[in-house]
Amino acid sequence: MNFIGTKIINLNRIVLTKFYCYDYLDFNEYASIEEVTRYLTWYKHASIEESKEILNNKFSKYDSSTFRWAIRYKENNKLIGSIDVVRLDKNSESVEIGYVLNPKYQNKGIMKEALKGVSNYLFNQVLINKIYIRCIKENIASYKVMKACGYITIPYFKSENIKGKEVLMIYTYLDRFTYNYLLDERYKK
Ligand SMILES: CC(C)(COP(=O)(O)OP(=O)(O)OC[C@H]1O[C@@H](n2cnc3c(N)ncnc32)[C@H](O)[C@@H]1OP(=O)(O)O)[C@@H](O)C(=O)NCCC(=O)NCCS
């Protein structure tokens, strides 16, 4: 595994970069919406100050094992979401990814573009063996993103406690072999 941290990933409509302290207004724009955090493990931000604090103390801090990208829309250079490694297991060289997008930019295929770019980076530059993604069973949009990116569904719903509620989770995964040998060039573009 190569601990090369978060490098720029340049894609078609978006560019994935690090988060910076000055991103707080765009960050707050989506992180403060109840609907956006409905299926997430974290609660909506209560104020701009909270978004600022999270950016300053966590999101803008990087080391070689931090893989956290800000998704920026090229057309207006706006921060519109994030995609990041939320769990890293060095022994099995596997990771779990999470993602979120500003609702104004949803349903345009943007997260599929981001997930393909990040999967490629993690498999072929970081040399990760396996990527997992999980979502609450009702989160159809998220599940569709995983499926469209070639992720394989584990046929078992795991019950987990998310924000104090028992929910059923769907797990999907993709491994380096499948990515490099079974998915074709159209996927990798
Ligand atoms: C999940 C999320 C990242 C998807 O991003 P996106 O860029 O809008 O996704 P895409 O446009 O690439 O694809 C979404 C697909 O779900 C579909 N979809 C969207 N909302 C849906 C809904 N409520 N029910 C069923 N399908 C839905 C879209 O039509 C699209 O379908 P398609 O593949 O047939 O075109 C975005 O909805 C989001 O940020 N949600 C809130 C945070 C979240 O839930 N994160 C994931 C946690 S696991």
The ligand as an SDF file (V2000), in Angstrom:
LIG
                    3D

 48 50  0  0  0  0  0  0  0  0999 V2000
  -26.2230    9.5120   -2.6660 C   0  0  0  0  0  0  0  0  0  0  0  0
  -25.7510   10.7030   -3.4750 C   0  0  0  0  0  0  0  0  0  0  0  0
  -24.3010   10.9950   -3.1550 C   0  0  0  0  0  0  0  0  0  0  0  0
  -25.9050   10.4080   -4.9750 C   0  0  0  0  0  0  0  0  0  0  0  0
  -25.2270   11.3870   -5.7370 O   0  0  0  0  0  0  0  0  0  0  0  0
  -25.7060   11.8070   -7.2190 P   0  0  0  0  0  0  0  0  0  0  0  0
  -24.5940   12.5250   -7.8980 O   0  0  0  0  0  0  0  0  0  0  0  0
  -27.0170   12.4940   -7.1300 O   0  0  0  0  0  0  0  0  0  0  0  0
  -25.8730   10.3880   -7.8750 O   0  0  0  0  0  0  0  0  0  0  0  0
  -26.0300   10.0580   -9.3980 P   0  0  0  0  0  0  0  0  0  0  0  0
  -26.7110   11.1980  -10.1230 O   0  0  0  0  0  0  0  0  0  0  0  0
  -24.6840    9.6370   -9.8840 O   0  0  0  0  0  0  0  0  0  0  0  0
  -26.9890    8.7780   -9.3620 O   0  0  0  0  0  0  0  0  0  0  0  0
  -28.1450    8.7380   -8.5300 C   0  0  0  0  0  0  0  0  0  0  0  0
  -29.1520    7.7190   -9.0740 C   0  0  0  0  0  0  0  0  0  0  0  0
  -30.1530    7.5440   -8.0680 O   0  0  0  0  0  0  0  0  0  0  0  0
  -31.4440    7.9570   -8.5840 C   0  0  0  0  0  0  0  0  0  0  0  0
  -32.1900    8.5340   -7.4680 N   0  0  0  0  0  0  0  0  0  0  0  0
  -31.9930    9.7050   -6.8530 C   0  0  0  0  0  0  0  0  0  0  0  0
  -32.8610    9.8430   -5.8440 N   0  0  0  0  0  0  0  0  0  0  0  0
  -33.6110    8.7340   -5.8130 C   0  0  0  0  0  0  0  0  0  0  0  0
  -34.6740    8.2760   -5.0050 C   0  0  0  0  0  0  0  0  0  0  0  0
  -35.1400    9.0150   -4.0010 N   0  0  0  0  0  0  0  0  0  0  0  0
  -35.2090    7.0540   -5.2620 N   0  0  0  0  0  0  0  0  0  0  0  0
  -34.7480    6.2940   -6.2570 C   0  0  0  0  0  0  0  0  0  0  0  0
  -33.7180    6.6730   -7.0670 N   0  0  0  0  0  0  0  0  0  0  0  0
  -33.1760    7.8790   -6.8490 C   0  0  0  0  0  0  0  0  0  0  0  0
  -31.1100    8.8910   -9.7060 C   0  0  0  0  0  0  0  0  0  0  0  0
  -32.1660    8.9850  -10.6210 O   0  0  0  0  0  0  0  0  0  0  0  0
  -29.8810    8.1900  -10.3110 C   0  0  0  0  0  0  0  0  0  0  0  0
  -30.3400    7.0420  -10.9950 O   0  0  0  0  0  0  0  0  0  0  0  0
  -29.6660    6.4730  -12.3290 P   0  0  0  0  0  0  0  0  0  0  0  0
  -28.4180    5.7640  -11.8770 O   0  0  0  0  0  0  0  0  0  0  0  0
  -30.6700    5.5310  -12.8740 O   0  0  0  0  0  0  0  0  0  0  0  0
  -29.3540    7.6410  -13.2040 O   0  0  0  0  0  0  0  0  0  0  0  0
  -26.6010   11.9800   -3.1420 C   0  0  0  0  0  0  0  0  0  0  0  0
  -27.9410   11.6610   -3.3380 O   0  0  0  0  0  0  0  0  0  0  0  0
  -26.3700   12.4690   -1.7170 C   0  0  0  0  0  0  0  0  0  0  0  0
  -25.4370   13.2200   -1.4430 O   0  0  0  0  0  0  0  0  0  0  0  0
  -27.2650   12.0600   -0.7900 N   0  0  0  0  0  0  0  0  0  0  0  0
  -27.1690   12.5040    0.5970 C   0  0  0  0  0  0  0  0  0  0  0  0
  -25.9520   11.9270    1.3090 C   0  0  0  0  0  0  0  0  0  0  0  0
  -25.9040   10.4110    1.2140 C   0  0  0  0  0  0  0  0  0  0  0  0
  -26.9130    9.7470    1.3620 O   0  0  0  0  0  0  0  0  0  0  0  0
  -24.6910    9.8850    0.9980 N   0  0  0  0  0  0  0  0  0  0  0  0
  -24.4560    8.4580    0.8690 C   0  0  0  0  0  0  0  0  0  0  0  0
  -24.3550    7.7790    2.1870 C   0  0  0  0  0  0  0  0  0  0  0  0
  -24.1390    6.0390    1.9910 S   0  0  0  0  0  0  0  0  0  0  0  0
  1  2  1  0
  2  3  1  0
  2  4  1  0
  2 36  1  0
  4  5  1  0
  5  6  1  0
  6  7  2  0
  6  8  1  0
  6  9  1  0
  9 10  1  0
 10 11  2  0
 10 12  1  0
 10 13  1  0
 13 14  1  0
 14 15  1  0
 15 16  1  0
 15 30  1  0
 16 17  1  0
 17 18  1  0
 17 28  1  0
 18 19  1  0
 18 27  1  0
 19 20  2  0
 20 21  1  0
 21 22  1  0
 21 27  2  0
 22 23  1  0
 22 24  2  0
 24 25  1  0
 25 26  2  0
 26 27  1  0
 28 29  1  0
 28 30  1  0
 30 31  1  0
 31 32  1  0
 32 33  2  0
 32 34  1  0
 32 35  1  0
 36 37  1  0
 36 38  1  0
 38 39  2  0
 38 40  1  0
 40 41  1  0
 41 42  1  0
 42 43  1  0
 43 44  2  0
 43 45  1  0
 45 46  1  0
 46 47  1  0
 47 48  1  0
M  END
$$$$
